[in-house]
Amino acid sequence: MDHPGSDWKIGTIGFAYDQWAGVFFPPGLRTPSRLRYYASQFDFIELDTTFYALPPADRVIKWKNAVPGDFQFSLKVPSVITHEIVSSKLSSELVGATWKGFREMVQLLGTERCISFFQMPPGFTIKQWRYLEDFLGEEELVSRTAVEFRDDSLVHPDVVGFLTSKNIAWVGADLAPIGEAGLVPTDPRASYRPLAYHRTADWAYLRLCGRHAQYESDSVELADATPRIRWWVEQLKETTGLGLPVVAACGNSFAGHGPATCGRLMDVVGIKQKQPMQDRLFEFDEVLD
């Protein structure tokens, strides 16, 4: 299933996994050099470190300098905003300061290469939607923006209409539990089906994430997710059929090993995988003695 008209950028959710050493990362690669090597293999990454705390400016600059100019970052919006936005105890000053810091980080990294990713918690429903609607309607959005919902009630015309009006992407998220990454969601054996996907922007965001930390290892592919990936590509056909860009983030918790899932997706959409090249390691000047 080839989609040469669409600009796919594919990568993993996070990269600083020790169990990837010698599996994805070449043996002996220095830990501080992982992002640079990662960017030689993939052109997109989703970082969730920003969900917990905003990084210092020097670290953001190191990220920027470690990757090519066309590399794309998805930065998860801090939990102070996404997970506490409906709390009456939350200080509006804290939200404002956090959002200001997040915007400054995006601008430092480069607005054209960033996505501001709002991952809403499972308990966030249509009853709380107005809080996020007000925030997104009033605050300055400095980069492409995407929102992921977990509750069925948010598959609602008001939500879809608002996101469309703001060109904010509805994230197609797949939280497949153990044993289901290799099944299409319509399979009678499947216990979980992702929320219905809606195209609300002139680009798309796919997350093959699985349920958080459901596997003991990050280094072994435990299922061939090709059938499920093909199902997802079909859901995105309105976007890909128009030749619009798509970013896709693959997590270890989906089928056991994020890079392997990226490879499966690349095969499906007709992108040639880059192969690790051991003889180029010394160009990085990063191999341990």
C-alpha positions in Angstrom: 0.0 0.0 0.0 2.1 2.9 -1.3 1.3 6.5 -0.6 4.0 8.5 -2.4 1.9 11.7 -2.6 1.9 12.2 1.2 4.8 13.5 3.2 5.2 10.9 6.0 7.4 11.6 9.0 7.8 8.5 11.2 9.5 8.0 14.5 9.3 6.7 18.0 7.8 7.9 21.3 11.0 8.8 23.2 14.5 7.5 22.4 16.5 7.3 25.7 15.9 3.6 26.3 18.8 1.7 27.8 17.4 -1.6 26.4 17.8 -0.2 22.8 21.6 -0.3 23.3 23.0 -2.9 20.9 19.6 -3.4 19.4 18.8 -0.1 17.8 21.7 1.9 19.0 25.1 0.6 17.9 27.2 -1.1 20.7 29.3 1.5 22.5 27.3 4.5 21.5 27.6 7.2 24.1 24.3 8.1 25.9 24.5 11.8 25.1 24.8 11.0 21.4 21.7 8.9 21.1 19.5 11.6 19.6 22.1 12.4 16.9 22.3 8.8 15.9 18.5 8.4 16.2 18.1 11.3 13.7 20.2 9.5 11.2 17.5 6.8 11.1 14.3 8.7 11.6 13.0 12.2 10.8 10.5 12.6 13.6 10.2 12.1 17.4 7.6 12.5 20.1 9.1 13.7 23.4 7.1 13.3 26.6 9.8 14.7 28.9 8.1 18.1 28.5 5.0 16.7 30.0 6.7 16.4 33.4 8.9 19.5 33.4 10.1 22.1 30.9 13.8 21.4 30.0 16.4 24.1 30.5 17.3 26.1 27.4 20.8 24.5 27.0 19.2 21.1 26.6 16.7 22.4 24.0 19.6 23.8 22.1 21.4 20.5 22.2 18.3 18.8 20.8 18.2 21.4 18.0 21.9 21.0 17.2 21.7 17.2 17.2 19.3 16.8 14.3 19.0 17.9 10.7 17.0 21.0 9.8 14.0 19.1 8.5 13.7 16.9 11.6 10.3 17.3 13.4 9.6 17.2 17.1 6.3 16.6 18.9 6.5 18.1 22.3 3.9 17.0 24.9 2.2 20.0 26.6 2.9 20.0 30.3 0.5 18.1 32.6 -0.1 21.3 34.6 -2.1 22.4 31.6 -3.6 19.2 30.1 -4.3 17.3 33.3 -5.1 20.0 35.7 -6.9 22.5 33.5 -10.3 21.7 35.0 -9.1 21.9 38.6 -10.6 24.7 40.6 -7.4 24.6 42.8 -5.2 25.3 39.8 -3.7 28.8 39.7 -4.3 30.7 36.5 -0.9 32.3 37.0 0.8 28.9 37.1 -1.0 27.9 33.9 0.0 31.1 32.2 3.6 30.9 33.3 3.8 27.3 32.2 2.3 28.0 28.8 4.6 31.0 28.3 7.6 28.7 29.1 6.4 26.1 26.7 5.9 28.6 23.9 9.4 29.9 24.5 10.8 26.4 24.3 9.0 25.8 21.0 10.4 29.1 19.6 13.9 28.2 20.7 13.7 24.9 19.0 12.0 26.3 15.9 8.2 26.7 15.5 8.4 25.3 12.0 9.8 22.0 13.3 7.6 21.6 16.3 4.1 20.2 17.2 2.4 21.2 20.4 0.8 18.0 21.5 -2.1 18.1 24.0 -2.7 14.6 25.5 -5.8 14.8 27.5 -6.3 12.4 30.4 -8.8 9.5 30.4 -11.1 11.3 32.8 -11.4 14.3 30.5 -14.9 14.1 28.9 -17.3 16.3 27.0 -18.4 17.8 30.3 -14.9 19.4 30.7 -14.5 20.2 27.0 -15.3 23.9 27.5 -12.1 24.4 29.6 -9.9 23.2 26.8 -12.0 25.0 24.2 -11.5 28.2 26.0 -7.8 27.7 26.4 -7.2 26.8 22.8 -9.4 29.7 21.7 -7.7 32.3 23.8 -4.1 31.3 23.9 -1.5 31.9 21.2 -0.7 28.7 19.3 2.9 29.1 18.1 3.2 25.8 16.2 1.1 23.1 14.6 -1.1 21.8 17.4 -2.7 18.3 18.0 -5.0 17.0 20.6 -5.5 13.4 21.8 -8.7 12.3 23.6 -9.3 9.1 25.5 -13.1 9.3 26.2 -15.8 8.4 23.6 -18.0 11.4 24.6 -15.5 13.7 22.9 -16.4 12.2 19.5 -18.8 15.1 19.3 -19.7 17.6 16.5 -18.9 20.6 18.6 -15.4 19.2 19.3 -14.7 18.2 15.7 -16.1 21.6 14.5 -13.9 23.6 16.8 -10.7 21.7 16.0 -11.4 22.1 12.3 -11.9 25.8 12.7 -8.5 26.1 14.4 -6.7 23.7 12.1 -5.8 21.5 15.1 -5.2 17.9 14.4 -7.3 15.2 16.0 -4.8 12.5 17.0 -5.5 9.0 15.8 -4.4 7.1 18.9 -4.2 3.3 19.3 -3.9 2.0 22.8 -3.9 -1.6 21.9 -3.6 -3.9 24.9 -1.3 -7.0 25.1 -2.0 -9.4 22.3 -4.0 -7.0 20.1 -1.3 -5.1 18.1 -1.4 -7.8 15.5 -5.2 -7.7 15.1 -7.3 -5.2 13.2 -9.6 -3.4 15.6 -12.7 -4.9 13.9 -11.5 -8.4 14.6 -14.0 -10.2 16.8 -11.2 -11.3 19.1 -10.2 -7.6 19.8 -11.4 -6.2 23.1 -10.4 -2.6 22.3 -11.2 -0.3 19.5 -9.7 3.2 19.1 -11.8 6.3 19.0 -13.2 7.1 15.6 -10.7 9.2 13.6 -11.7 12.6 12.2 -9.7 14.8 9.9 -9.7 18.3 11.4 -6.6 19.8 10.0 -4.5 20.0 6.8 -2.2 17.3 8.3 -2.6 14.2 10.4 -1.1 12.7 13.5 -1.0 9.0 14.2 0.1 7.4 17.5 0.7 3.7 17.7 1.3 3.8 21.4 -0.3 0.8 23.2 -1.0 0.9 26.9 1.7 2.5 28.9 4.5 0.1 30.1 2.6 -3.1 29.5 5.6 -5.0 28.3 8.7 -5.9 30.4 11.1 -5.3 27.6 11.6 -2.4 25.2 13.9 -4.3 22.8 11.9 -7.1 21.3 9.1 -6.9 18.7 6.4 -9.2 20.1 3.8 -8.9 17.3 3.7 -8.2 13.5 1.4 -5.1 13.6 1.2 -4.9 9.8 -2.6 -5.7 9.5 -3.4 -3.1 12.2 -1.2 -0.5 10.6 -2.8 -1.1 7.2 -6.2 -0.5 8.9 -4.9 2.8 10.3 -3.5 3.9 7.0 -7.0 3.3 5.6 -8.5 5.6 8.2 -6.1 8.3 7.1 -6.9 8.0 3.4 -8.7 11.3 3.2 -5.5 13.0 4.3 -3.1 10.9 2.3 -5.3 11.0 -0.7 -4.9 14.8 -0.8 -1.1 14.5 -0.4 -1.2 16.2 3.0 1.6 15.5 5.5 1.3 12.9 8.2 3.4 12.4 11.3 3.4 9.0 13.1 4.8 8.1 16.5 5.4 4.5 17.5 5.8 3.4 21.1 7.5 0.4 22.7 4.2 -0.4 24.4 2.4 -1.0 21.1 4.2 -4.2 19.8 7.2 -4.3 22.1 9.8 -2.2 20.2 9.1 1.2 18.8 11.7 1.2 16.0 10.4 -2.2 14.7 6.9 -0.7 14.5 8.3 2.3 12.6 9.8 -0.2 10.2 6.5 -2.0 9.7 4.7 1.4 9.0 7.5 2.4 6.6 7.0 -0.8 4.7 3.2 -0.2 4.4 3.5 3.3 3.2 6.3 2.7 0.8 9.2 4.4 2.6 12.6 2.9 2.3 14.1 2.2 5.7 17.5 3.5 6.6 19.8 0.8 7.7 22.3 1.3 10.6 25.8 1.7 9.2 28.4 0.5 11.6 31.3 1.9 9.4 30.0 5.5 9.9 30.0 5.4 13.7 33.4 7.1 13.9 32.0 10.1 12.0 30.0 10.8 15.2 33.1 10.5 17.4 30.9 8.9 20.0 32.1 5.3 20.3 33.5 4.2 23.7 37.1 3.0 23.8 
